[in-house]
């Protein structure tokens, strides 16, 4: 196979659209040499890290740029956990090559040309939410501090969007065009159903919670690692163990946010604070670290931040001080 064909296989695997035969061919190529393995691993890391920042690009120029970067910063010098600037440059270059435009490019023969897909990014800041109706009739409610990347026009054979953060999808049924949401290490595939995806960057587990219908969830770079969910089931993907767990879930807790309701049920104050930061667009500091694990419960629908904080103070003996957008929490700790 040619070099371009192997890049096509890498792209298909990362996009979660690879057959078993193609998967085997790619595995054989990866195992053939250490350089192949190193380049593949860097490509995977770049895809996970930077796919939201892709722009339209020329394939030839992208490959040329990648090769130049790899000459300056050889892969064997890069440690997996490094955060040094040169590593980010490599990641960005690989991501440039393996962006969505390249996936589309390689889905056709090398001699054919296809117009680049134009993507629109919906960036929802802290303190805001937005409901979006897509061209196919799908309705998406996007939570605070989330990014949804959608094509201006869906392709004729599939509907693919990208999510970082949290969103509730009510997907319009179209058996000829499966709907896929790529959220970092997890890809969710449906024909028509409703479900919630929680994939904020700081989470140790990504969660897909199904309200109705049937959903397939697979690891983006290893599509054979997958689970199928039905109504009232939730898949949790452990980012460290790279494993799925399927179980029933608290429907009210998972979907409360889309109905403008804050719901806490024995929730650690640290997690409560993070949710309040997103919900109201504020910064929360702890004067006493001991109170972070205090468990709080409460339900607040369309309540002001002042009312929520006052309720927490009354029920949990947690004090607060507000200075512009900064809130300091204090207290003696928990029993």
PAGUDREN-485188 format. One record per residue (C-alpha): residue number from 1; residue in three letters; chain; y, x, z. Coordinates in steps of 0.02 Angstrom, whole numbers, plus 32768, in hexadecimal, padded with zeros to 4 digits. Example, Ala and Ser with C-alpha at 12.3 -4.5 7.8 and 13.67 -1.06 7.14 Angstrom:
! residues 2
 seq type mol   yy   xx   zz
   1  ala   A 7F1F 8267 8186
   2  ser   A 7FCB 82AC 8165
This chain:
! residues 335
 seq type mol   yy   xx   zz
   1  unk   A 8000 8000 8000
   2  unk   A 80B3 8037 7FE1
   3  unk   A 8132 8060 8068
   4  unk   A 8190 7FBE 8046
   5  unk   A 80F0 7F5A 805C
   6  unk   A 80D2 7FA6 8108
   7  unk   A 8185 7F7F 8139
   8  unk   A 8163 7ECE 80FE
   9  unk   A 80CD 7EC4 8174
  10  unk   A 8133 7F06 8206
  11  unk   A 81BA 7E86 81E2
  12  unk   A 813C 7DF8 81D3
  13  unk   A 80EC 7E26 8279
  14  unk   A 8193 7E31 82D2
  15  unk   A 81C5 7D89 8289
  16  unk   A 811F 7D3D 82C2
  17  unk   A 80E8 7D15 8210
  18  unk   A 8054 7D85 81E9
  19  unk   A 7FA3 7D5A 81B4
  20  unk   A 7F07 7DA2 8207
  21  unk   A 7EE2 7E0D 816E
  22  unk   A 7F94 7E52 816A
  23  unk   A 7F8B 7E70 8225
  24  unk   A 7EEF 7EDB 820E
  25  unk   A 7F3F 7F3E 8180
  26  unk   A 7FD7 7F63 81EA
  27  unk   A 7F6C 7F99 827F
  28  unk   A 7F0F 8013 820E
  29  unk   A 7FB2 805D 81D0
  30  unk   A 7FF5 806F 8283
  31  unk   A 7F56 80C7 82BC
  32  unk   A 7F58 813D 8227
  33  unk   A 7FD9 81B4 8272
  34  unk   A 8044 81D2 830B
  35  unk   A 80E2 81C6 82A2
  36  unk   A 80B0 8119 8264
  37  unk   A 808F 80E1 8316
  38  unk   A 8132 8129 8357
  39  unk   A 8199 80D8 82CE
  40  unk   A 8143 802F 82E9
  41  unk   A 8163 8036 83A4
  42  unk   A 821B 805E 8389
  43  unk   A 8227 7FCE 830E
  44  unk   A 81DE 7F56 838F
  45  unk   A 8256 7F91 8416
  46  unk   A 82EA 7F80 83A0
  47  unk   A 82B7 7ED1 836C
  48  unk   A 82AB 7E96 8420
  49  unk   A 8350 7EE6 844E
  50  unk   A 83C4 7EC6 83BB
  51  unk   A 838C 7E39 8349
  52  unk   A 8421 7DCE 837D
  53  unk   A 849C 7E4C 8339
  54  unk   A 8460 7E4E 8285
  55  unk   A 84DA 7E3F 81F5
  56  unk   A 84BD 7E2D 813B
  57  unk   A 848E 7ED4 80F1
  58  unk   A 8448 7F2C 805A
  59  unk   A 8390 7F5A 806D
  60  unk   A 839E 8003 8016
  61  unk   A 8436 8034 807C
  62  unk   A 83E2 7FFC 811B
  63  unk   A 8349 8068 80FB
  64  unk   A 83B6 80FD 80CE
  65  unk   A 8419 80E9 816F
  66  unk   A 837A 80DD 81D4
  67  unk   A 8335 817D 818A
  68  unk   A 83D7 81D9 81AF
  69  unk   A 83D5 81A1 8264
  70  unk   A 8320 81D4 827C
  71  unk   A 8345 8282 8238
  72  unk   A 83D3 8298 82B5
  73  unk   A 8373 824D 8347
  74  unk   A 82B7 8268 832E
  75  unk   A 824B 81E1 837A
  76  unk   A 81E6 8259 83E5
  77  unk   A 8285 8282 8446
  78  unk   A 82A0 81CD 847A
  79  unk   A 8259 818D 851E
  80  unk   A 822E 80D5 8524
  81  unk   A 829D 80B0 85BB
  82  unk   A 8331 8118 8580
  83  unk   A 83DB 80C5 857B
  84  unk   A 8437 815A 852F
  85  unk   A 84AD 8136 849D
  86  unk   A 8441 8191 841E
  87  unk   A 83B0 811B 8443
  88  unk   A 841E 8085 8424
  89  unk   A 8451 80CD 837E
  90  unk   A 839C 80DD 8349
  91  unk   A 8376 802D 8386
  92  unk   A 8409 7FE6 8328
  93  unk   A 83D4 803F 8288
  94  unk   A 8321 8001 8293
  95  unk   A 835F 7F52 82BC
  96  unk   A 83D0 7F5B 8224
  97  unk   A 8338 7F7A 81B9
  98  unk   A 82CE 7EF6 8210
  99  unk   A 834E 7E6A 821B
 100  unk   A 8336 7DBA 81DF
 101  unk   A 8379 7DE2 8132
 102  unk   A 82F0 7E64 8118
 103  unk   A 826A 7DEA 8151
 104  unk   A 82A4 7D72 80CB
 105  unk   A 82AF 7DFF 804C
 106  unk   A 81FB 7E32 8066
 107  unk   A 81B5 7D82 8060
 108  unk   A 81C2 7D8E 7FA4
 109  unk   A 8185 7E11 7F2A
 110  unk   A 81E5 7EB5 7F23
 111  unk   A 8223 7E8F 7E74
 112  unk   A 8270 7DE7 7EA4
 113  unk   A 831A 7DCB 7EEF
 114  unk   A 8348 7D3D 7F64
 115  unk   A 83F4 7D11 7FA8
 116  unk   A 840F 7D4D 8059
 117  unk   A 8407 7CC8 80DF
 118  unk   A 84B0 7CAD 8131
 119  unk   A 84A2 7C99 81ED
 120  unk   A 851B 7C45 8265
 121  unk   A 8522 7C78 831C
 122  unk   A 854B 7BF8 83A1
 123  unk   A 8582 7C5A 843B
 124  unk   A 8592 7BEF 84D7
 125  unk   A 85F6 7C43 8563
 126  unk   A 85DD 7C2E 861D
 127  unk   A 861E 7B87 865A
 128  unk   A 85F8 7B2D 85B7
 129  unk   A 856B 7AD3 855D
 130  unk   A 8560 7A91 84AC
 131  unk   A 84F7 7A14 844B
 132  unk   A 84D8 7A42 8396
 133  unk   A 8489 79DB 830B
 134  unk   A 8438 7A49 8286
 135  unk   A 842E 7A22 81CE
 136  unk   A 837A 79E3 81DA
 137  unk   A 83A6 7966 8262
 138  unk   A 836A 79D1 82F4
 139  unk   A 83D7 79BF 838F
 140  unk   A 83EF 7A57 8401
 141  unk   A 8446 7A56 84A9
 142  unk   A 8478 7B09 84D3
 143  unk   A 8491 7B42 8586
 144  unk   A 8518 7BB7 85C9
 145  unk   A 8515 7C71 859C
 146  unk   A 84A0 7C52 850A
 147  unk   A 84A1 7C7F 8451
 148  unk   A 8450 7C18 83C8
 149  unk   A 8445 7C66 831C
 150  unk   A 8421 7BEA 8290
 151  unk   A 8422 7BF6 81D1
 152  unk   A 84AE 7B9C 8177
 153  unk   A 8423 7B4C 810F
 154  unk   A 836B 7B49 813C
 155  unk   A 82EE 7B93 80C1
 156  unk   A 8281 7B21 8058
 157  unk   A 81E0 7B50 80B3
 158  unk   A 8213 7B6F 816A
 159  unk   A 8299 7B58 81EE
 160  unk   A 82BB 7BF2 8258
 161  unk   A 8340 7C08 82E0
 162  unk   A 835F 7C8D 8365
 163  unk   A 8385 7C6C 841C
 164  unk   A 83C0 7CD9 84AB
 165  unk   A 83D9 7C77 854B
 166  unk   A 83A7 7BC1 8563
 167  unk   A 83A3 7B28 84F3
 168  unk   A 834E 7A7F 84E7
 169  unk   A 830D 7A55 8438
 170  unk   A 82E9 79A8 83F1
 171  unk   A 829C 79DE 834C
 172  unk   A 82A0 796B 82B5
 173  unk   A 81F0 7958 8271
 174  unk   A 81CF 79AC 81C9
 175  unk   A 8118 79D6 81A8
 176  unk   A 8146 7A3B 810E
 177  unk   A 81BD 7AAD 816E
 178  unk   A 8184 7AE9 821A
 179  unk   A 8210 7B0A 8296
 180  unk   A 820D 7BB3 82EF
 181  unk   A 827A 7BF5 837A
 182  unk   A 8275 7CB1 8394
 183  unk   A 82B0 7CDF 8442
 184  unk   A 8293 7D99 8458
 185  unk   A 81DB 7DB7 847C
 186  unk   A 81A6 7D02 8466
 187  unk   A 81A0 7C91 83CD
 188  unk   A 8191 7BD4 83E0
 189  unk   A 814E 7B70 834B
 190  unk   A 8153 7AB3 8335
 191  unk   A 8156 7A2A 82B1
 192  unk   A 81B6 79A8 8315
 193  unk   A 81C4 799B 83D3
 194  unk   A 8239 79B8 8466
 195  unk   A 8234 7A4A 84DF
 196  unk   A 829B 7AC6 8543
 197  unk   A 82A0 7B84 8531
 198  unk   A 82E4 7BF3 85BB
 199  unk   A 82F7 7CA5 857B
 200  unk   A 838A 7CF5 85D5
 201  unk   A 8388 7DB4 85CC
 202  unk   A 8379 7DCE 8689
 203  unk   A 82DD 7D60 869A
 204  unk   A 8236 7DB5 86BA
 205  unk   A 81DE 7D1F 866C
 206  unk   A 820D 7CBA 85D3
 207  unk   A 81E4 7C01 85E2
 208  unk   A 81C2 7B78 8563
 209  unk   A 81B7 7AC9 85B0
 210  unk   A 817C 7A38 8543
 211  unk   A 81C3 7989 8557
 212  unk   A 8165 7939 84C5
 213  unk   A 80F0 7966 8437
 214  unk   A 8092 7A09 841D
 215  unk   A 80D6 7ABB 8419
 216  unk   A 8089 7B64 83F0
 217  unk   A 80D0 7BFC 8449
 218  unk   A 80A1 7CAC 8416
 219  unk   A 80D6 7D5E 8439
 220  unk   A 814E 7D8E 83AE
 221  unk   A 8103 7E39 8387
 222  unk   A 804F 7E08 83AD
 223  unk   A 803E 7D57 8366
 224  unk   A 7F85 7D4B 8394
 225  unk   A 7FBC 7D47 844A
 226  unk   A 7FE7 7C8E 8451
 227  unk   A 7FD5 7BEA 84AD
 228  unk   A 7FE4 7B33 847A
 229  unk   A 8042 7ABA 84EA
 230  unk   A 804A 79FC 84F4
 231  unk   A 80BF 7989 8552
 232  unk   A 80E3 79B8 8607
 233  unk   A 809D 7A68 85F1
 234  unk   A 80FD 7B09 8603
 235  unk   A 80D6 7BB9 85C5
 236  unk   A 8118 7C4E 8625
 237  unk   A 8115 7CF6 85CC
 238  unk   A 8114 7D8A 8644
 239  unk   A 817B 7E11 85EF
 240  unk   A 812B 7E9D 8654
 241  unk   A 8076 7E66 8645
 242  unk   A 808C 7E1F 8595
 243  unk   A 8025 7D87 85C9
 244  unk   A 8038 7CCB 85BC
 245  unk   A 8015 7C50 8648
 246  unk   A 800D 7B95 8629
 247  unk   A 8027 7B12 86B0
 248  unk   A 8077 7A6C 86D9
 249  unk   A 812E 7A79 870B
 250  unk   A 81B9 7A1F 8767
 251  unk   A 8204 79B8 86DA
 252  unk   A 82A0 7989 873D
 253  unk   A 82C2 7A3F 8769
 254  unk   A 82A7 7A81 86B9
 255  unk   A 8310 7A00 865D
 256  unk   A 8397 79D8 86DE
 257  unk   A 8418 7A4C 8690
 258  unk   A 841D 79EA 85EC
 259  unk   A 844E 794D 864D
 260  unk   A 84DE 79AB 86A2
 261  unk   A 847D 79B6 8746
 262  unk   A 846A 7A4C 87B8
 263  unk   A 83C5 7A3D 8814
 264  unk   A 838A 7AB4 889B
 265  unk   A 82E5 7AA2 88F8
 266  unk   A 82CA 7B2C 8978
 267  unk   A 8322 7BA1 88FF
 268  unk   A 8358 7C4F 893C
 269  unk   A 8414 7C5C 894D
 270  unk   A 8416 7CF0 88D5
 271  unk   A 83CD 7C80 884C
 272  unk   A 8444 7BF3 887C
 273  unk   A 84D7 7C6A 886B
 274  unk   A 84A1 7CA2 87BD
 275  unk   A 8495 7BED 8784
 276  unk   A 8540 7BC5 87CC
 277  unk   A 858A 7C5B 8771
 278  unk   A 854C 7C18 86CB
 279  unk   A 8574 7B63 86F3
 280  unk   A 8628 7B7D 8727
 281  unk   A 8656 7C23 86D7
 282  unk   A 8676 7C81 877A
 283  unk   A 863F 7D24 87CD
 284  unk   A 85E3 7D1A 8873
 285  unk   A 85D8 7DA9 88F0
 286  unk   A 8573 7DB6 8991
 287  unk   A 85C9 7DF9 8A2B
 288  unk   A 8522 7DF8 8A86
 289  unk   A 8488 7E2A 8A22
 290  unk   A 8416 7DD4 8AA1
 291  unk   A 8448 7D27 8A66
 292  unk   A 840B 7D41 89B3
 293  unk   A 835E 7D00 89DE
 294  unk   A 8399 7C66 8A3E
 295  unk   A 8343 7BCD 89F3
 296  unk   A 83B5 7B40 89BB
 297  unk   A 8396 7A8F 897E
 298  unk   A 840C 7A12 8930
 299  unk   A 8434 79A8 8898
 300  unk   A 84E1 79A6 8848
 301  unk   A 850C 793F 87AF
 302  unk   A 85B3 7962 875D
 303  unk   A 85F5 79A9 8800
 304  unk   A 8687 7A21 8812
 305  unk   A 8666 7AD2 884D
 306  unk   A 86C8 7AB0 88ED
 307  unk   A 8657 7A1D 8917
 308  unk   A 85B9 7A81 88F6
 309  unk   A 85F2 7B13 8962
 310  unk   A 862B 7A9E 89EE
 311  unk   A 8582 7A47 89ED
 312  unk   A 8527 7AEE 89F7
 313  unk   A 8598 7B23 8A87
 314  unk   A 8576 7A82 8AE5
 315  unk   A 84B8 7A82 8ACE
 316  unk   A 8493 7B3D 8AD6
 317  unk   A 851D 7B8D 8B3D
 318  unk   A 8552 7BF6 8AA7
 319  unk   A 860B 7C1C 8AA5
 320  unk   A 8670 7C3C 8A08
 321  unk   A 8718 7C7F 89D0
 322  unk   A 8764 7C5A 8926
 323  unk   A 87DF 7CD0 88D2
 324  unk   A 8801 7C9E 881E
 325  unk   A 8759 7CB0 87C5
 326  unk   A 870A 7D16 8851
 327  unk   A 86A6 7CC7 88DE
 328  unk   A 8668 7D25 8977
 329  unk   A 85D6 7CDD 89D9
 330  unk   A 85B6 7D0D 8A8E
 331  unk   A 854D 7CD5 8B21
 332  unk   A 84DA 7D11 8BAB
 333  unk   A 8439 7D04 8B48
 334  unk   A 83A7 7C8C 8B50
 335  unk   A 8328 7C61 8BD6
